[in-house]
Amino acid sequence: MYLLTSFASKYRGSGFVIRSLDNLVKVHVRLCAFSQCISVHQNFERNPFKVAGMAKEKTQRKRFIEAISVLQWVLSFLFLGLACIFLMVYLMFTSLWPLSALSFMWLVVDWNTPEKGGRRSKFVRNWKVWGHFRDFFPIKLVKTAELSPKKNYILGCHPHGIMSAGAFACFSTESCGFAESFPGVKSHLAILAGLFRIPLFREYVMGGGCYPVSRASLTHLLSKSGKGNAVVIVIGGAAESLSSSPGANTVLVKQRKGFVRMALEFGADLVPVYSFGENELFKQVIFSEGSFGRRLQDLFKRFMGFAPCLFVGDRLPVMPYRIPITTVVGGPIAVPQRTNPTEEEVDHYHRLYMDGLSKLFHEHKVSCGLPERHKLRII
């Protein structure tokens, strides 16, 4: 009521008088627009993520293309690797068995390529489908500081979420403009090493600029590929995905120090990255520690390297909610080069990294749609 009174007073004070039906219509339009702003503001208070996606109205065709783009990515994430394995085994028992045999022979010959630079493809990273994938949520990359092309970096990305959609879009494709935001710096997303042992599927992930999250692979990127390399590691990994749920701001970092040791060995600066909205994409059944379900998940993770999550999305069970994801890249933490870093040095830069991550979260949480009361829980 106070805002509306102020609105009327503004026009009264400026000598504005309604003298005709035309003026009356103009006032009515302005009042409607003003009340609409109030409505949007109230909606933002209730659900900031939904209002963020209302900035631009989309056509039905555009929304459909976006949904198909996301669906193919989700199905690829969940089933493409298994489909490639089953296809190769099936072909072994058909007249097309030479294709399967050649594929396995190529796998043996090309075994070490993923850990020696891979086969990054600009064509794959610039597919138009990734632009539609980005727009579905939408996903935005936010730069807070410069990254020099004369240095190498290790970017720690948090949280893992169920599928790490923010990390994929920002660092494994060119859809979010990483190359434009950080000229001269190449992003390299490090993922589960076992995926590079699957025929056909390995070619797909290498084309997107993905690399095994192994010591040999990181050593090559940080010491034998020149400067201007940004190796992106989702620090929490599979264990963190089991804690992913809407409203959760929990990251698994305290006992993860290997990336800090690598940074010290090669003099690569550490950069914290946080994807706001990542945990909002799916609802997950979370089993308590020690429960039978959690023990099964941990057992599976120990043998397979990833954890099976029981989750559900919007409409189709595997379709994520249309929640905006804002991936904020923090400022670099300078790290000296130490051939044999001591535990004290590792602990020191590990603490600096956690402090930098916490600061990044709290500085950007409100602008990215979280209430001021939200805290980052580091475990």
C-alpha positions in Angstrom: 0.0 0.0 0.0 2.9 2.3 0.8 4.4 1.7 -2.6 1.2 2.5 -4.4 0.7 5.6 -2.4 4.2 6.8 -3.3 3.4 6.0 -6.9 0.3 8.2 -6.9 2.1 11.0 -4.9 4.8 11.1 -7.5 2.4 12.0 -10.2 0.4 14.3 -8.0 3.5 16.3 -7.1 4.6 16.6 -10.7 1.3 18.3 -11.8 0.0 15.1 -13.4 -3.8 15.4 -13.8 -6.1 13.0 -15.5 -8.1 15.1 -17.9 -9.2 12.6 -20.6 -10.0 9.0 -21.1 -6.7 8.7 -22.9 -4.8 9.7 -19.8 -6.9 7.4 -17.7 -5.9 4.5 -19.9 -2.2 5.4 -19.6 -2.4 5.5 -15.8 -4.2 2.1 -15.8 -1.4 0.6 -17.9 1.3 2.0 -15.7 -0.5 0.7 -12.5 -0.8 -2.7 -14.1 2.9 -2.8 -14.9 3.7 -1.7 -11.4 1.5 -4.3 -9.8 3.1 -6.9 -12.1 6.5 -5.9 -10.8 5.3 -6.4 -7.2 3.9 -9.8 -8.2 7.2 -10.9 -9.7 9.0 -9.6 -6.6 6.7 -11.7 -4.4 7.3 -14.8 -6.6 11.0 -14.3 -6.3 10.8 -14.3 -2.6 8.9 -17.6 -2.7 11.0 -19.3 -5.4 14.0 -17.3 -6.8 15.1 -20.1 -9.1 11.8 -20.2 -11.0 11.7 -16.4 -11.5 15.3 -16.4 -12.8 14.1 -18.5 -15.7 11.2 -16.1 -16.6 13.5 -13.5 -18.0 12.7 -14.5 -21.6 9.6 -16.3 -22.8 10.4 -19.3 -25.0 8.4 -20.8 -27.8 7.0 -24.3 -27.5 9.4 -25.5 -30.2 12.4 -24.1 -28.4 11.4 -25.7 -25.1 10.9 -29.0 -26.9 14.4 -28.9 -28.6 15.9 -28.0 -25.2 14.2 -31.0 -23.5 15.4 -33.4 -26.2 18.9 -32.0 -25.9 18.9 -32.6 -22.2 17.3 -36.0 -22.5 19.9 -37.3 -24.9 22.6 -36.1 -22.5 21.0 -37.8 -19.5 20.6 -41.0 -21.4 24.2 -40.8 -22.6 25.3 -40.3 -19.0 23.4 -43.2 -17.7 23.4 -45.8 -20.5 25.7 -45.0 -23.4 28.7 -46.7 -21.9 26.7 -49.8 -21.2 25.2 -49.7 -24.6 28.6 -49.6 -26.2 29.8 -52.6 -24.2 26.7 -54.6 -25.1 27.0 -53.7 -28.7 30.6 -54.9 -29.0 29.8 -58.1 -27.2 26.7 -58.7 -29.4 28.6 -58.1 -32.6 31.1 -60.8 -31.6 28.4 -63.4 -32.2 27.2 -62.1 -35.6 28.6 -61.9 -39.1 29.9 -58.4 -38.2 32.3 -59.8 -35.6 35.3 -58.2 -37.4 34.1 -54.8 -36.4 34.0 -55.7 -32.8 37.5 -57.4 -33.1 38.9 -54.3 -34.7 37.4 -52.1 -32.1 39.0 -54.1 -29.3 42.3 -54.1 -31.1 42.2 -50.3 -31.5 41.4 -50.1 -27.7 44.6 -52.0 -26.9 46.8 -50.0 -29.3 45.3 -46.6 -28.2 45.2 -47.5 -24.5 47.3 -44.7 -23.2 46.1 -41.9 -25.4 43.6 -40.5 -22.9 46.4 -40.0 -20.4 48.6 -38.3 -23.0 46.5 -35.5 -24.1 43.5 -37.3 -25.6 41.8 -36.2 -28.8 40.1 -32.9 -28.0 37.7 -31.9 -30.8 36.5 -28.3 -31.4 33.7 -29.8 -33.6 32.3 -31.8 -30.7 32.6 -29.1 -28.1 30.8 -26.6 -30.4 27.8 -28.8 -31.3 24.6 -26.7 -31.4 22.9 -29.3 -29.1 25.1 -28.0 -26.2 23.6 -24.5 -26.6 20.1 -25.9 -26.3 21.3 -28.0 -23.3 22.6 -24.8 -21.6 19.3 -22.9 -22.3 17.1 -25.6 -20.8 18.1 -24.8 -17.2 19.7 -22.2 -18.1 23.4 -22.5 -17.2 25.6 -19.4 -16.8 29.4 -19.1 -16.2 30.4 -16.2 -13.9 34.0 -14.9 -13.9 35.3 -13.2 -10.8 39.0 -12.9 -11.6 41.4 -13.2 -14.4 43.3 -16.4 -15.2 46.7 -15.8 -16.9 47.4 -18.0 -19.9 51.0 -18.1 -18.7 50.1 -20.3 -15.8 48.4 -23.7 -15.2 45.5 -24.2 -12.8 43.6 -26.8 -10.9 39.9 -25.8 -10.7 38.0 -27.6 -7.9 34.4 -27.8 -8.8 31.6 -28.1 -6.2 29.1 -29.7 -5.6 29.0 -32.9 -7.7 25.2 -33.1 -7.7 23.8 -36.1 -9.4 25.3 -35.6 -12.9 27.5 -32.4 -12.7 25.5 -30.6 -15.4 27.1 -27.3 -14.6 30.7 -28.6 -14.8 29.9 -30.4 -18.1 28.3 -27.4 -19.8 31.0 -24.9 -18.7 34.1 -26.9 -19.1 33.5 -29.8 -21.5 31.6 -27.7 -24.1 32.0 -24.1 -25.5 28.3 -23.3 -24.9 29.0 -21.1 -21.8 31.8 -19.1 -23.2 34.8 -20.3 -21.1 37.3 -19.5 -24.0 35.9 -16.0 -24.3 35.9 -15.4 -20.6 39.4 -16.6 -20.1 41.4 -16.0 -23.3 44.4 -18.3 -23.8 43.2 -20.8 -21.1 41.9 -24.3 -22.0 39.5 -26.1 -19.7 40.1 -29.9 -19.2 37.4 -31.7 -17.3 38.7 -34.8 -15.5 36.3 -37.6 -15.1 36.2 -41.3 -14.0 39.2 -43.1 -15.6 37.2 -46.3 -16.2 35.1 -44.6 -18.9 38.1 -44.4 -21.2 38.3 -48.2 -21.3 34.9 -48.5 -23.0 35.2 -48.9 -26.9 33.4 -46.1 -28.9 32.3 -44.3 -25.7 35.9 -43.2 -25.0 36.1 -41.5 -28.4 33.0 -39.5 -27.5 34.2 -38.3 -24.1 37.7 -37.5 -25.5 36.2 -35.4 -28.2 34.6 -33.2 -25.5 38.0 -32.5 -24.0 37.5 -34.9 -21.0 40.5 -36.7 -19.4 40.9 -39.4 -16.8 41.2 -38.2 -13.3 44.4 -40.1 -12.8 47.9 -39.1 -11.8 49.4 -39.9 -15.2 46.7 -37.8 -17.0 47.1 -34.8 -14.6 50.9 -34.9 -14.8 50.7 -34.7 -18.6 48.3 -31.8 -18.6 50.2 -29.8 -15.9 53.8 -30.5 -17.1 53.9 -31.6 -20.8 51.1 -29.5 -22.4 52.6 -26.1 -22.0 50.8 -23.3 -20.1 47.3 -22.0 -20.0 45.7 -25.3 -18.9 42.8 -25.4 -16.4 42.3 -28.9 -15.1 38.8 -29.2 -13.7 38.3 -31.8 -10.9 34.9 -32.4 -9.3 36.5 -32.8 -5.9 33.7 -34.6 -4.0 33.3 -37.3 -6.6 30.8 -40.2 -6.3 30.8 -39.9 -2.5 29.5 -36.4 -2.6 26.7 -37.3 -5.1 25.1 -39.4 -2.4 24.5 -36.2 -0.3 23.0 -34.3 -3.2 19.4 -33.0 -2.6 17.5 -29.7 -3.0 18.5 -27.2 -0.4 21.7 -29.0 0.6 25.0 -27.1 0.5 27.4 -29.9 1.5 30.8 -30.4 -0.1 33.2 -33.2 0.6 36.7 -31.6 0.8 38.3 -32.0 4.3 39.9 -35.4 3.6 40.6 -34.7 -0.1 44.1 -33.4 -0.4 45.5 -35.1 -3.4 44.6 -32.3 -5.8 46.5 -29.8 -3.5 49.6 -32.1 -3.5 49.4 -32.1 -7.3 49.2 -28.4 -7.4 52.3 -28.0 -5.3 54.3 -30.5 -7.3 53.7 -28.6 -10.5 53.2 -25.1 -9.2 49.6 -24.9 -10.5 47.4 -22.3 -8.8 44.2 -23.5 -7.1 40.8 -22.1 -8.1 37.6 -22.8 -6.2 34.4 -23.1 -8.3 30.9 -23.4 -7.1 27.8 -24.3 -9.2 24.8 -22.8 -7.5 21.6 -24.8 -8.3 23.4 -28.1 -9.1 21.8 -29.9 -6.2 18.3 -28.6 -7.1 18.1 -30.6 -10.4 16.9 -33.9 -8.9 15.2 -35.2 -5.8 17.1 -38.1 -4.3 16.4 -40.9 -1.7 19.2 -40.4 0.8 20.0 -43.4 3.0 21.4 -42.7 6.4 24.9 -43.7 7.3 25.1 -47.4 8.3 21.8 -48.3 6.7 21.5 -51.3 4.4 20.9 -49.1 1.4 23.9 -46.9 2.1 26.1 -50.0 2.6 25.1 -51.3 -0.8 25.8 -47.9 -2.4 29.3 -47.8 -0.7 30.0 -51.4 -1.8 29.1 -50.6 -5.4 31.2 -47.4 -5.3 34.2 -49.3 -4.0 34.2 -51.8 -6.9 32.8 -49.7 -9.8 34.1 -46.2 -8.9 30.7 -44.5 -8.9 27.7 -44.6 -6.7 24.2 -45.6 -7.8 21.8 -42.9 -6.7 18.0 -43.3 -6.4 16.7 -40.1 -7.8 13.7 -38.6 -9.7 13.4 -35.5 -11.8 10.6 -33.5 -13.4 7.9 -35.3 -15.5 10.1 -38.1 -16.8 12.0 -39.7 -13.9 15.3 -38.9 -15.5 14.6 -35.3 -16.7 16.0 -32.7 -14.4 14.0 -29.7 -13.1 14.4 -26.4 -15.1 16.5 -24.8 -12.3 19.1 -22.1 -13.2 22.7 -23.2 -12.6 25.2 -20.4 -12.0 28.8 -21.7 -12.1 31.0 -19.1 -10.4 34.8 -19.3 -11.0 36.7 -17.8 -8.0 40.0 -16.1 -7.9 43.3 -18.1 -8.1 45.2 -19.0 -5.0 48.9 -18.7 -5.7 50.7 -22.0 -5.1 54.6 -22.4 -5.2 56.2 -25.3 -6.9 57.6 -28.0 -4.6 59.1 -31.2 -5.9 58.4 -33.0 -2.7 55.8 -31.0 -0.7 55.6 -31.6 3.0 52.4 -32.5 4.9 52.5 -29.0 6.5 52.6 -27.3 3.1 49.8 -29.5 1.8 47.6 -28.8 4.9 48.4 -25.0 4.6 47.2 -24.7 1.0 44.4 -27.0 1.6 43.1 -24.7 4.4 43.6 -21.7 2.0 41.5 -23.5 -0.6 38.7 -24.3 1.8 38.6 -20.7 3.1 38.5 -19.5 -0.6 35.7 -21.8 -1.4 33.7 -20.7 1.7 34.3 -17.0 0.8 33.2 -17.6 -2.8 30.0 -19.3 -1.7 29.0 -16.6 0.8 29.8 -13.7 -1.5 27.6 -15.0 -4.3 24.9 -17.1 -2.7 22.3 -14.3 -2.6 22.9 -13.1 -6.2 22.6 -16.7 -7.3 19.2 -17.2 -5.7 19.9 -18.6 -2.2 18.6 -16.9 1.0 21.2 -15.2 3.2 20.7 -17.8 6.0 22.2 -20.6 3.9 25.6 -21.8 5.0 28.2 -24.0 3.3 28.9 -27.2 5.1 32.4 -28.6 4.4 32.9 -32.2 5.5 
